[in-house]
């Protein structure tokens, strides 16, 4: 095998892998983000269905969802799918200055 052929193969695998990662790490829908901006029972785990997916999230002491699991519930009751974490930053007056959801990986 020539060196050029190996470079082409490696480049192809890199591009395919990058495209697969882009497809797998879809951002949260605007409707789900809007639903997660509501207040829920403080320091609890809430489960619901949303657009054909099972959704479970943990709330902080103020009732804000801070950890989110989206996917399908398995026989053991755990959701297999994606896991997201929320960043909430407040200024000194208590005003919200940053609200961001980030995909952390697979949920098993």
Buried (B, 14 or more C-beta within 10 A) or exposed (E): EEEEEEEEEEEEEEEEEEEEEEEEEEEBEEEBBEBBEEEBEEEEEEEEEEEEBBBBBBBBEEBBBBBBBBBEBEEEEBBBBBBBBBEBEEEEEEEEEEBEBEBEEEBE
